[in-house]
Structures are given as C-alpha cells and as structure tokens.
Amino acid sequence: MVIGKPNTYTTDESETNVSVDPEALIIVGEPTRERWEAEMAEFTLDQIEAYEDGTAPHFDETNTTTSTTSASFENTTEPSSTG
C-alpha cells in the first residue's frame, strides 16, 4: 500500500493530470488491504455527498481527517507470514 499526497497540474493543452507524492510504503496482507479499501471508498463517497449537498468541510479540515487516517494505517500490524 502506498500512502501519499495527491498533486494536480494543468498541461499546456489544458488537460489536468494527477500525481501522488509517496509518503509511506506499507506491506500488508489481503484482509488489511481490503479493509483499508472499504474505509477509503466509504470516506470518498461521504466526501462526494458532502460536496454535492454543500456541507463539505474546508480544505484544512479534510487534510486533518486524511492525516489521522493515514497515521492509523501506519500503526496497523499484520502477522508475519512464513513462506
């Protein structure tokens, strides 16, 4: 799993590109990855709904939420597998 900050930029052709600056690389098992994916999907859908109904938080509040979530990922431990 790669955790990072997104960046957007506009090309000379007026196209928007998105990149991610990686901040952490975490090796986890499938159950943890699936849980993270489900949590992030739910978070994303909540954010979309908030923007659509006009109740979205300010950018700084969103960053705080994202940072807290990322920190919880870094503290997750998986049983080691032997192969």
HTML snippet that shows the backbone in 3Dmol.js (N, CA, C, O; Angstrom):
<script src="https://3Dmol.org/build/3Dmol-min.js"></script>
<div id="view" style="width:600px;height:400px;position:relative"></div>
<script>
const pdb = `
ATOM      1  N   MET A   1       0.856  -1.150   0.000  1.00  0.00           N
ATOM      2  CA  MET A   1       0.000   0.000   0.000  1.00  0.00           C
ATOM      3  C   MET A   1       0.907   1.219   0.000  1.00  0.00           C
ATOM      4  O   MET A   1       1.875   1.277   0.758  1.00  0.00           O
ATOM      5  N   VAL A   2       0.601   2.179  -0.837  1.00  0.00           N
ATOM      6  CA  VAL A   2       1.330   3.440  -0.875  1.00  0.00           C
ATOM      7  C   VAL A   2       0.411   4.521  -0.343  1.00  0.00           C
ATOM      8  O   VAL A   2      -0.724   4.667  -0.798  1.00  0.00           O
ATOM      9  N   ILE A   3       0.906   5.273   0.616  1.00  0.00           N
ATOM     10  CA  ILE A   3       0.161   6.410   1.150  1.00  0.00           C
ATOM     11  C   ILE A   3       0.907   7.660   0.727  1.00  0.00           C
ATOM     12  O   ILE A   3       2.123   7.744   0.898  1.00  0.00           O
ATOM     13  N   GLY A   4       0.193   8.632   0.177  1.00  0.00           N
ATOM     14  CA  GLY A   4       0.847   9.842  -0.292  1.00  0.00           C
ATOM     15  C   GLY A   4      -0.123  10.980  -0.472  1.00  0.00           C
ATOM     16  O   GLY A   4      -1.323  10.848  -0.229  1.00  0.00           O
ATOM     17  N   LYS A   5       0.420  12.101  -0.903  1.00  0.00           N
ATOM     18  CA  LYS A   5      -0.390  13.298  -1.134  1.00  0.00           C
ATOM     19  C   LYS A   5      -0.586  13.492  -2.633  1.00  0.00           C
ATOM     20  O   LYS A   5       0.365  13.405  -3.410  1.00  0.00           O
ATOM     21  N   PRO A   6      -1.825  13.755  -3.028  1.00  0.00           N
ATOM     22  CA  PRO A   6      -2.083  13.974  -4.452  1.00  0.00           C
ATOM     23  C   PRO A   6      -1.673  15.380  -4.879  1.00  0.00           C
ATOM     24  O   PRO A   6      -1.742  16.329  -4.098  1.00  0.00           O
ATOM     25  N   ASN A   7      -1.250  15.490  -6.119  1.00  0.00           N
ATOM     26  CA  ASN A   7      -0.950  16.782  -6.735  1.00  0.00           C
ATOM     27  C   ASN A   7      -1.657  16.830  -8.074  1.00  0.00           C
ATOM     28  O   ASN A   7      -1.743  15.822  -8.775  1.00  0.00           O
ATOM     29  N   THR A   8      -2.159  17.993  -8.427  1.00  0.00           N
ATOM     30  CA  THR A   8      -2.747  18.162  -9.750  1.00  0.00           C
ATOM     31  C   THR A   8      -2.015  19.284 -10.463  1.00  0.00           C
ATOM     32  O   THR A   8      -1.559  20.242  -9.837  1.00  0.00           O
ATOM     33  N   TYR A   9      -1.908  19.158 -11.761  1.00  0.00           N
ATOM     34  CA  TYR A   9      -1.333  20.227 -12.559  1.00  0.00           C
ATOM     35  C   TYR A   9      -1.995  20.215 -13.924  1.00  0.00           C
ATOM     36  O   TYR A   9      -2.516  19.195 -14.375  1.00  0.00           O
ATOM     37  N   THR A  10      -1.962  21.371 -14.569  1.00  0.00           N
ATOM     38  CA  THR A  10      -2.588  21.532 -15.871  1.00  0.00           C
ATOM     39  C   THR A  10      -1.505  21.639 -16.935  1.00  0.00           C
ATOM     40  O   THR A  10      -0.546  22.395 -16.781  1.00  0.00           O
ATOM     41  N   THR A  11      -1.661  20.887 -18.002  1.00  0.00           N
ATOM     42  CA  THR A  11      -0.696  20.910 -19.099  1.00  0.00           C
ATOM     43  C   THR A  11      -0.959  22.116 -19.992  1.00  0.00           C
ATOM     44  O   THR A  11      -1.958  22.817 -19.833  1.00  0.00           O
ATOM     45  N   ASP A  12      -0.048  22.345 -20.933  1.00  0.00           N
ATOM     46  CA  ASP A  12      -0.228  23.435 -21.902  1.00  0.00           C
ATOM     47  C   ASP A  12      -1.473  23.220 -22.756  1.00  0.00           C
ATOM     48  O   ASP A  12      -2.025  24.169 -23.314  1.00  0.00           O
ATOM     49  N   GLU A  13      -1.910  21.968 -22.852  1.00  0.00           N
ATOM     50  CA  GLU A  13      -3.112  21.644 -23.639  1.00  0.00           C
ATOM     51  C   GLU A  13      -4.378  21.712 -22.791  1.00  0.00           C
ATOM     52  O   GLU A  13      -5.437  21.257 -23.222  1.00  0.00           O
ATOM     53  N   SER A  14      -4.276  22.276 -21.592  1.00  0.00           N
ATOM     54  CA  SER A  14      -5.401  22.439 -20.661  1.00  0.00           C
ATOM     55  C   SER A  14      -5.944  21.117 -20.130  1.00  0.00           C
ATOM     56  O   SER A  14      -7.107  21.040 -19.734  1.00  0.00           O
ATOM     57  N   GLU A  15      -5.127  20.092 -20.120  1.00  0.00           N
ATOM     58  CA  GLU A  15      -5.522  18.828 -19.514  1.00  0.00           C
ATOM     59  C   GLU A  15      -5.036  18.810 -18.071  1.00  0.00           C
ATOM     60  O   GLU A  15      -3.960  19.324 -17.766  1.00  0.00           O
ATOM     61  N   THR A  16      -5.831  18.218 -17.187  1.00  0.00           N
ATOM     62  CA  THR A  16      -5.440  18.116 -15.785  1.00  0.00           C
ATOM     63  C   THR A  16      -4.853  16.740 -15.533  1.00  0.00           C
ATOM     64  O   THR A  16      -5.466  15.721 -15.855  1.00  0.00           O
ATOM     65  N   ASN A  17      -3.668  16.719 -14.958  1.00  0.00           N
ATOM     66  CA  ASN A  17      -3.007  15.468 -14.589  1.00  0.00           C
ATOM     67  C   ASN A  17      -2.900  15.391 -13.078  1.00  0.00           C
ATOM     68  O   ASN A  17      -2.785  16.408 -12.394  1.00  0.00           O
ATOM     69  N   VAL A  18      -2.939  14.175 -12.573  1.00  0.00           N
ATOM     70  CA  VAL A  18      -2.839  13.950 -11.134  1.00  0.00           C
ATOM     71  C   VAL A  18      -1.649  13.031 -10.880  1.00  0.00           C
ATOM     72  O   VAL A  18      -1.451  12.037 -11.580  1.00  0.00           O
ATOM     73  N   SER A  19      -0.866  13.380  -9.870  1.00  0.00           N
ATOM     74  CA  SER A  19       0.231  12.514  -9.443  1.00  0.00           C
ATOM     75  C   SER A  19       0.154  12.366  -7.930  1.00  0.00           C
ATOM     76  O   SER A  19      -0.562  13.108  -7.259  1.00  0.00           O
ATOM     77  N   VAL A  20       0.897  11.404  -7.404  1.00  0.00           N
ATOM     78  CA  VAL A  20       0.920  11.175  -5.961  1.00  0.00           C
ATOM     79  C   VAL A  20       2.369  11.207  -5.494  1.00  0.00           C
ATOM     80  O   VAL A  20       3.226  10.513  -6.041  1.00  0.00           O
ATOM     81  N   ASP A  21       2.633  12.028  -4.470  1.00  0.00           N
ATOM     82  CA  ASP A  21       3.943  12.028  -3.817  1.00  0.00           C
ATOM     83  C   ASP A  21       3.890  11.000  -2.697  1.00  0.00           C
ATOM     84  O   ASP A  21       3.227  11.233  -1.686  1.00  0.00           O
ATOM     85  N   PRO A  22       4.574   9.868  -2.852  1.00  0.00           N
ATOM     86  CA  PRO A  22       4.501   8.834  -1.820  1.00  0.00           C
ATOM     87  C   PRO A  22       5.128   9.294  -0.508  1.00  0.00           C
ATOM     88  O   PRO A  22       6.179   9.935  -0.494  1.00  0.00           O
ATOM     89  N   GLU A  23       4.464   8.955   0.589  1.00  0.00           N
ATOM     90  CA  GLU A  23       4.966   9.279   1.923  1.00  0.00           C
ATOM     91  C   GLU A  23       5.288   8.022   2.714  1.00  0.00           C
ATOM     92  O   GLU A  23       6.142   8.042   3.601  1.00  0.00           O
ATOM     93  N   ALA A  24       4.612   6.937   2.399  1.00  0.00           N
ATOM     94  CA  ALA A  24       4.850   5.691   3.126  1.00  0.00           C
ATOM     95  C   ALA A  24       4.534   4.516   2.212  1.00  0.00           C
ATOM     96  O   ALA A  24       3.604   4.568   1.406  1.00  0.00           O
ATOM     97  N   LEU A  25       5.310   3.477   2.350  1.00  0.00           N
ATOM     98  CA  LEU A  25       5.071   2.222   1.651  1.00  0.00           C
ATOM     99  C   LEU A  25       4.927   1.158   2.721  1.00  0.00           C
ATOM    100  O   LEU A  25       5.844   0.914   3.506  1.00  0.00           O
ATOM    101  N   ILE A  26       3.755   0.527   2.740  1.00  0.00           N
ATOM    102  CA  ILE A  26       3.454  -0.422   3.799  1.00  0.00           C
ATOM    103  C   ILE A  26       3.060  -1.754   3.167  1.00  0.00           C
ATOM    104  O   ILE A  26       2.174  -1.808   2.313  1.00  0.00           O
ATOM    105  N   ILE A  27       3.715  -2.810   3.587  1.00  0.00           N
ATOM    106  CA  ILE A  27       3.379  -4.144   3.097  1.00  0.00           C
ATOM    107  C   ILE A  27       2.397  -4.766   4.084  1.00  0.00           C
ATOM    108  O   ILE A  27       2.694  -4.910   5.270  1.00  0.00           O
ATOM    109  N   VAL A  28       1.222  -5.134   3.572  1.00  0.00           N
ATOM    110  CA  VAL A  28       0.172  -5.696   4.425  1.00  0.00           C
ATOM    111  C   VAL A  28      -0.437  -6.908   3.738  1.00  0.00           C
ATOM    112  O   VAL A  28      -0.210  -7.146   2.552  1.00  0.00           O
ATOM    113  N   GLY A  29      -1.205  -7.663   4.494  1.00  0.00           N
ATOM    114  CA  GLY A  29      -1.914  -8.809   3.954  1.00  0.00           C
ATOM    115  C   GLY A  29      -3.216  -8.390   3.286  1.00  0.00           C
ATOM    116  O   GLY A  29      -3.662  -7.251   3.420  1.00  0.00           O
ATOM    117  N   GLU A  30      -3.806  -9.313   2.577  1.00  0.00           N
ATOM    118  CA  GLU A  30      -5.037  -9.052   1.841  1.00  0.00           C
ATOM    119  C   GLU A  30      -6.188  -8.573   2.727  1.00  0.00           C
ATOM    120  O   GLU A  30      -6.883  -7.641   2.323  1.00  0.00           O
ATOM    121  N   PRO A  31      -6.435  -9.148   3.913  1.00  0.00           N
ATOM    122  CA  PRO A  31      -7.556  -8.672   4.738  1.00  0.00           C
ATOM    123  C   PRO A  31      -7.416  -7.194   5.133  1.00  0.00           C
ATOM    124  O   PRO A  31      -8.392  -6.444   5.125  1.00  0.00           O
ATOM    125  N   THR A  32      -6.198  -6.795   5.474  1.00  0.00           N
ATOM    126  CA  THR A  32      -5.982  -5.395   5.848  1.00  0.00           C
ATOM    127  C   THR A  32      -6.176  -4.488   4.646  1.00  0.00           C
ATOM    128  O   THR A  32      -6.822  -3.445   4.752  1.00  0.00           O
ATOM    129  N   ARG A  33      -5.620  -4.877   3.498  1.00  0.00           N
ATOM    130  CA  ARG A  33      -5.781  -4.076   2.285  1.00  0.00           C
ATOM    131  C   ARG A  33      -7.257  -3.905   1.937  1.00  0.00           C
ATOM    132  O   ARG A  33      -7.696  -2.805   1.602  1.00  0.00           O
ATOM    133  N   GLU A  34      -8.015  -4.989   2.015  1.00  0.00           N
ATOM    134  CA  GLU A  34      -9.440  -4.911   1.690  1.00  0.00           C
ATOM    135  C   GLU A  34     -10.187  -4.014   2.670  1.00  0.00           C
ATOM    136  O   GLU A  34     -11.089  -3.280   2.268  1.00  0.00           O
ATOM    137  N   ARG A  35      -9.822  -4.063   3.955  1.00  0.00           N
ATOM    138  CA  ARG A  35     -10.461  -3.190   4.949  1.00  0.00           C
ATOM    139  C   ARG A  35     -10.141  -1.731   4.649  1.00  0.00           C
ATOM    140  O   ARG A  35     -11.027  -0.878   4.701  1.00  0.00           O
ATOM    141  N   TRP A  36      -8.881  -1.440   4.336  1.00  0.00           N
ATOM    142  CA  TRP A  36      -8.490  -0.065   4.009  1.00  0.00           C
ATOM    143  C   TRP A  36      -9.238   0.427   2.771  1.00  0.00           C
ATOM    144  O   TRP A  36      -9.731   1.554   2.740  1.00  0.00           O
ATOM    145  N   GLU A  37      -9.316  -0.429   1.754  1.00  0.00           N
ATOM    146  CA  GLU A  37     -10.029  -0.040   0.538  1.00  0.00           C
ATOM    147  C   GLU A  37     -11.480   0.293   0.842  1.00  0.00           C
ATOM    148  O   GLU A  37     -12.003   1.291   0.346  1.00  0.00           O
ATOM    149  N   ALA A  38     -12.135  -0.525   1.648  1.00  0.00           N
ATOM    150  CA  ALA A  38     -13.535  -0.281   2.002  1.00  0.00           C
ATOM    151  C   ALA A  38     -13.680   1.022   2.786  1.00  0.00           C
ATOM    152  O   ALA A  38     -14.602   1.799   2.534  1.00  0.00           O
ATOM    153  N   GLU A  39     -12.770   1.265   3.739  1.00  0.00           N
ATOM    154  CA  GLU A  39     -12.831   2.500   4.527  1.00  0.00           C
ATOM    155  C   GLU A  39     -12.620   3.726   3.645  1.00  0.00           C
ATOM    156  O   GLU A  39     -13.327   4.723   3.793  1.00  0.00           O
ATOM    157  N   MET A  40     -11.658   3.664   2.733  1.00  0.00           N
ATOM    158  CA  MET A  40     -11.384   4.812   1.868  1.00  0.00           C
ATOM    159  C   MET A  40     -12.515   5.026   0.863  1.00  0.00           C
ATOM    160  O   MET A  40     -12.840   6.166   0.533  1.00  0.00           O
ATOM    161  N   ALA A  41     -13.114   3.945   0.378  1.00  0.00           N
ATOM    162  CA  ALA A  41     -14.246   4.087  -0.534  1.00  0.00           C
ATOM    163  C   ALA A  41     -15.408   4.768   0.180  1.00  0.00           C
ATOM    164  O   ALA A  41     -16.047   5.658  -0.381  1.00  0.00           O
ATOM    165  N   GLU A  42     -15.681   4.356   1.409  1.00  0.00           N
ATOM    166  CA  GLU A  42     -16.755   4.980   2.185  1.00  0.00           C
ATOM    167  C   GLU A  42     -16.442   6.453   2.454  1.00  0.00           C
ATOM    168  O   GLU A  42     -17.317   7.308   2.324  1.00  0.00           O
ATOM    169  N   PHE A  43     -15.204   6.747   2.826  1.00  0.00           N
ATOM    170  CA  PHE A  43     -14.787   8.128   3.072  1.00  0.00           C
ATOM    171  C   PHE A  43     -14.962   8.970   1.806  1.00  0.00           C
ATOM    172  O   PHE A  43     -15.466  10.092   1.869  1.00  0.00           O
ATOM    173  N   THR A  44     -14.545   8.427   0.658  1.00  0.00           N
ATOM    174  CA  THR A  44     -14.658   9.153  -0.603  1.00  0.00           C
ATOM    175  C   THR A  44     -16.113   9.418  -0.957  1.00  0.00           C
ATOM    176  O   THR A  44     -16.458  10.527  -1.365  1.00  0.00           O
ATOM    177  N   LEU A  45     -16.969   8.415  -0.807  1.00  0.00           N
ATOM    178  CA  LEU A  45     -18.395   8.610  -1.098  1.00  0.00           C
ATOM    179  C   LEU A  45     -19.014   9.651  -0.169  1.00  0.00           C
ATOM    180  O   LEU A  45     -19.841  10.453  -0.602  1.00  0.00           O
ATOM    181  N   ASP A  46     -18.619   9.644   1.108  1.00  0.00           N
ATOM    182  CA  ASP A  46     -19.106  10.660   2.048  1.00  0.00           C
ATOM    183  C   ASP A  46     -18.666  12.054   1.616  1.00  0.00           C
ATOM    184  O   ASP A  46     -19.441  13.006   1.707  1.00  0.00           O
ATOM    185  N   GLN A  47     -17.422  12.180   1.147  1.00  0.00           N
ATOM    186  CA  GLN A  47     -16.921  13.480   0.698  1.00  0.00           C
ATOM    187  C   GLN A  47     -17.670  13.956  -0.543  1.00  0.00           C
ATOM    188  O   GLN A  47     -18.023  15.131  -0.640  1.00  0.00           O
ATOM    189  N   ILE A  48     -17.912  13.059  -1.487  1.00  0.00           N
ATOM    190  CA  ILE A  48     -18.660  13.427  -2.691  1.00  0.00           C
ATOM    191  C   ILE A  48     -20.050  13.909  -2.311  1.00  0.00           C
ATOM    192  O   ILE A  48     -20.515  14.934  -2.810  1.00  0.00           O
ATOM    193  N   GLU A  49     -20.712  13.174  -1.432  1.00  0.00           N
ATOM    194  CA  GLU A  49     -22.049  13.565  -0.984  1.00  0.00           C
ATOM    195  C   GLU A  49     -22.016  14.933  -0.304  1.00  0.00           C
ATOM    196  O   GLU A  49     -22.900  15.760  -0.525  1.00  0.00           O
ATOM    197  N   ALA A  50     -21.000  15.171   0.520  1.00  0.00           N
ATOM    198  CA  ALA A  50     -20.890  16.451   1.215  1.00  0.00           C
ATOM    199  C   ALA A  50     -20.693  17.597   0.224  1.00  0.00           C
ATOM    200  O   ALA A  50     -21.273  18.667   0.408  1.00  0.00           O
ATOM    201  N   TYR A  51     -19.898  17.402  -0.809  1.00  0.00           N
ATOM    202  CA  TYR A  51     -19.710  18.447  -1.814  1.00  0.00           C
ATOM    203  C   TYR A  51     -20.996  18.675  -2.594  1.00  0.00           C
ATOM    204  O   TYR A  51     -21.337  19.813  -2.918  1.00  0.00           O
ATOM    205  N   GLU A  52     -21.710  17.594  -2.897  1.00  0.00           N
ATOM    206  CA  GLU A  52     -22.952  17.730  -3.658  1.00  0.00           C
ATOM    207  C   GLU A  52     -24.033  18.454  -2.867  1.00  0.00           C
ATOM    208  O   GLU A  52     -24.801  19.226  -3.440  1.00  0.00           O
ATOM    209  N   ASP A  53     -24.104  18.217  -1.553  1.00  0.00           N
ATOM    210  CA  ASP A  53     -25.157  18.880  -0.775  1.00  0.00           C
ATOM    211  C   ASP A  53     -24.669  20.149  -0.075  1.00  0.00           C
ATOM    212  O   ASP A  53     -25.411  20.755   0.699  1.00  0.00           O
ATOM    213  N   GLY A  54     -23.421  20.553  -0.345  1.00  0.00           N
ATOM    214  CA  GLY A  54     -22.921  21.826   0.173  1.00  0.00           C
ATOM    215  C   GLY A  54     -22.453  21.799   1.613  1.00  0.00           C
ATOM    216  O   GLY A  54     -22.298  22.859   2.220  1.00  0.00           O
ATOM    217  N   THR A  55     -22.222  20.622   2.183  1.00  0.00           N
ATOM    218  CA  THR A  55     -21.782  20.553   3.576  1.00  0.00           C
ATOM    219  C   THR A  55     -20.327  20.103   3.705  1.00  0.00           C
ATOM    220  O   THR A  55     -19.901  19.687   4.782  1.00  0.00           O
ATOM    221  N   ALA A  56     -19.564  20.183   2.615  1.00  0.00           N
ATOM    222  CA  ALA A  56     -18.164  19.736   2.651  1.00  0.00           C
ATOM    223  C   ALA A  56     -17.341  20.616   3.579  1.00  0.00           C
ATOM    224  O   ALA A  56     -17.540  21.829   3.625  1.00  0.00           O
ATOM    225  N   PRO A  57     -16.417  20.011   4.320  1.00  0.00           N
ATOM    226  CA  PRO A  57     -15.555  20.794   5.211  1.00  0.00           C
ATOM    227  C   PRO A  57     -14.546  21.607   4.409  1.00  0.00           C
ATOM    228  O   PRO A  57     -14.355  21.389   3.212  1.00  0.00           O
ATOM    229  N   HIS A  58     -13.917  22.533   5.084  1.00  0.00           N
ATOM    230  CA  HIS A  58     -12.853  23.302   4.449  1.00  0.00           C
ATOM    231  C   HIS A  58     -11.671  22.394   4.187  1.00  0.00           C
ATOM    232  O   HIS A  58     -11.553  21.327   4.789  1.00  0.00           O
ATOM    233  N   PHE A  59     -10.799  22.816   3.291  1.00  0.00           N
ATOM    234  CA  PHE A  59      -9.645  22.001   2.901  1.00  0.00           C
ATOM    235  C   PHE A  59      -8.811  21.585   4.108  1.00  0.00           C
ATOM    236  O   PHE A  59      -8.407  20.425   4.193  1.00  0.00           O
ATOM    237  N   ASP A  60      -8.540  22.493   5.038  1.00  0.00           N
ATOM    238  CA  ASP A  60      -7.715  22.172   6.204  1.00  0.00           C
ATOM    239  C   ASP A  60      -8.345  21.057   7.035  1.00  0.00           C
ATOM    240  O   ASP A  60      -7.638  20.179   7.529  1.00  0.00           O
ATOM    241  N   GLU A  61      -9.667  21.086   7.192  1.00  0.00           N
ATOM    242  CA  GLU A  61     -10.338  20.041   7.961  1.00  0.00           C
ATOM    243  C   GLU A  61     -10.214  18.696   7.255  1.00  0.00           C
ATOM    244  O   GLU A  61     -10.050  17.664   7.906  1.00  0.00           O
ATOM    245  N   THR A  62     -10.292  18.703   5.931  1.00  0.00           N
ATOM    246  CA  THR A  62     -10.155  17.469   5.171  1.00  0.00           C
ATOM    247  C   THR A  62      -8.753  16.904   5.341  1.00  0.00           C
ATOM    248  O   THR A  62      -8.591  15.695   5.508  1.00  0.00           O
ATOM    249  N   ASN A  63      -7.731  17.768   5.300  1.00  0.00           N
ATOM    250  CA  ASN A  63      -6.358  17.293   5.486  1.00  0.00           C
ATOM    251  C   ASN A  63      -6.168  16.671   6.855  1.00  0.00           C
ATOM    252  O   ASN A  63      -5.460  15.672   6.983  1.00  0.00           O
ATOM    253  N   THR A  64      -6.788  17.243   7.889  1.00  0.00           N
ATOM    254  CA  THR A  64      -6.668  16.690   9.234  1.00  0.00           C
ATOM    255  C   THR A  64      -7.242  15.284   9.270  1.00  0.00           C
ATOM    256  O   THR A  64      -6.637  14.375   9.837  1.00  0.00           O
ATOM    257  N   THR A  65      -8.415  15.105   8.662  1.00  0.00           N
ATOM    258  CA  THR A  65      -9.040  13.786   8.630  1.00  0.00           C
ATOM    259  C   THR A  65      -8.159  12.792   7.888  1.00  0.00           C
ATOM    260  O   THR A  65      -7.953  11.671   8.351  1.00  0.00           O
ATOM    261  N   THR A  66      -7.644  13.202   6.745  1.00  0.00           N
ATOM    262  CA  THR A  66      -6.806  12.316   5.954  1.00  0.00           C
ATOM    263  C   THR A  66      -5.539  11.955   6.710  1.00  0.00           C
ATOM    264  O   THR A  66      -5.121  10.797   6.692  1.00  0.00           O
ATOM    265  N   SER A  67      -4.918  12.926   7.375  1.00  0.00           N
ATOM    266  CA  SER A  67      -3.687  12.657   8.116  1.00  0.00           C
ATOM    267  C   SER A  67      -3.942  11.668   9.239  1.00  0.00           C
ATOM    268  O   SER A  67      -3.131  10.772   9.474  1.00  0.00           O
ATOM    269  N   THR A  68      -5.059  11.821   9.932  1.00  0.00           N
ATOM    270  CA  THR A  68      -5.393  10.907  11.017  1.00  0.00           C
ATOM    271  C   THR A  68      -5.580   9.497  10.476  1.00  0.00           C
ATOM    272  O   THR A  68      -5.108   8.528  11.070  1.00  0.00           O
ATOM    273  N   THR A  69      -6.266   9.389   9.352  1.00  0.00           N
ATOM    274  CA  THR A  69      -6.489   8.083   8.752  1.00  0.00           C
ATOM    275  C   THR A  69      -5.165   7.456   8.336  1.00  0.00           C
ATOM    276  O   THR A  69      -4.936   6.273   8.587  1.00  0.00           O
ATOM    277  N   SER A  70      -4.297   8.231   7.708  1.00  0.00           N
ATOM    278  CA  SER A  70      -3.002   7.708   7.286  1.00  0.00           C
ATOM    279  C   SER A  70      -2.192   7.234   8.478  1.00  0.00           C
ATOM    280  O   SER A  70      -1.523   6.203   8.406  1.00  0.00           O
ATOM    281  N   ALA A  71      -2.248   7.977   9.572  1.00  0.00           N
ATOM    282  CA  ALA A  71      -1.494   7.584  10.764  1.00  0.00           C
ATOM    283  C   ALA A  71      -1.987   6.238  11.284  1.00  0.00           C
ATOM    284  O   ALA A  71      -1.187   5.419  11.737  1.00  0.00           O
ATOM    285  N   SER A  72      -3.301   6.001  11.223  1.00  0.00           N
ATOM    286  CA  SER A  72      -3.809   4.721  11.712  1.00  0.00           C
ATOM    287  C   SER A  72      -3.332   3.578  10.826  1.00  0.00           C
ATOM    288  O   SER A  72      -3.134   2.468  11.321  1.00  0.00           O
ATOM    289  N   PHE A  73      -3.140   3.818   9.529  1.00  0.00           N
ATOM    290  CA  PHE A  73      -2.614   2.794   8.640  1.00  0.00           C
ATOM    291  C   PHE A  73      -1.199   2.423   9.042  1.00  0.00           C
ATOM    292  O   PHE A  73      -0.842   1.245   9.058  1.00  0.00           O
ATOM    293  N   GLU A  74      -0.394   3.419   9.366  1.00  0.00           N
ATOM    294  CA  GLU A  74       0.997   3.169   9.685  1.00  0.00           C
ATOM    295  C   GLU A  74       1.138   2.358  10.968  1.00  0.00           C
ATOM    296  O   GLU A  74       2.140   1.669  11.154  1.00  0.00           O
ATOM    297  N   ASN A  75       0.143   2.431  11.858  1.00  0.00           N
ATOM    298  CA  ASN A  75       0.221   1.720  13.125  1.00  0.00           C
ATOM    299  C   ASN A  75      -0.407   0.331  13.066  1.00  0.00           C
ATOM    300  O   ASN A  75      -0.429  -0.381  14.070  1.00  0.00           O
ATOM    301  N   THR A  76      -0.910  -0.054  11.916  1.00  0.00           N
ATOM    302  CA  THR A  76      -1.530  -1.366  11.767  1.00  0.00           C
ATOM    303  C   THR A  76      -0.446  -2.424  11.621  1.00  0.00           C
ATOM    304  O   THR A  76       0.512  -2.252  10.868  1.00  0.00           O
ATOM    305  N   THR A  77      -0.611  -3.504  12.343  1.00  0.00           N
ATOM    306  CA  THR A  77       0.361  -4.590  12.223  1.00  0.00           C
ATOM    307  C   THR A  77      -0.322  -5.824  11.675  1.00  0.00           C
ATOM    308  O   THR A  77      -1.506  -6.058  11.916  1.00  0.00           O
ATOM    309  N   GLU A  78       0.411  -6.580  10.964  1.00  0.00           N
ATOM    310  CA  GLU A  78      -0.066  -7.831  10.369  1.00  0.00           C
ATOM    311  C   GLU A  78       0.772  -8.970  10.930  1.00  0.00           C
ATOM    312  O   GLU A  78       1.962  -8.792  11.186  1.00  0.00           O
ATOM    313  N   PRO A  79       0.173 -10.127  11.124  1.00  0.00           N
ATOM    314  CA  PRO A  79       1.010 -11.268  11.499  1.00  0.00           C
ATOM    315  C   PRO A  79       1.974 -11.575  10.357  1.00  0.00           C
ATOM    316  O   PRO A  79       1.595 -11.510   9.188  1.00  0.00           O
ATOM    317  N   SER A  80       3.188 -11.902  10.685  1.00  0.00           N
ATOM    318  CA  SER A  80       4.152 -12.196   9.623  1.00  0.00           C
ATOM    319  C   SER A  80       3.846 -13.567   9.038  1.00  0.00           C
ATOM    320  O   SER A  80       3.396 -14.482   9.728  1.00  0.00           O
ATOM    321  N   SER A  81       4.105 -13.672   7.751  1.00  0.00           N
ATOM    322  CA  SER A  81       3.871 -14.958   7.093  1.00  0.00           C
ATOM    323  C   SER A  81       5.219 -15.605   6.809  1.00  0.00           C
ATOM    324  O   SER A  81       6.210 -14.932   6.526  1.00  0.00           O
ATOM    325  N   THR A  82       5.223 -16.878   6.889  1.00  0.00           N
ATOM    326  CA  THR A  82       6.451 -17.601   6.557  1.00  0.00           C
ATOM    327  C   THR A  82       6.225 -18.339   5.260  1.00  0.00           C
ATOM    328  O   THR A  82       5.148 -18.892   5.041  1.00  0.00           O
ATOM    329  N   GLY A  83       7.199 -18.356   4.417  1.00  0.00           N
ATOM    330  CA  GLY A  83       6.964 -18.974   3.139  1.00  0.00           C
ATOM    331  C   GLY A  83       8.049 -19.782   2.704  1.00  0.00           C
ATOM    332  O   GLY A  83       7.985 -20.372   1.626  1.00  0.00           O
TER     333      GLY A  83
END
`;
const viewer = $3Dmol.createViewer("view");
viewer.addModel(pdb, "pdb");
viewer.setStyle({}, {cartoon: {color: "spectrum"}});
viewer.zoomTo();
viewer.render();
</script>
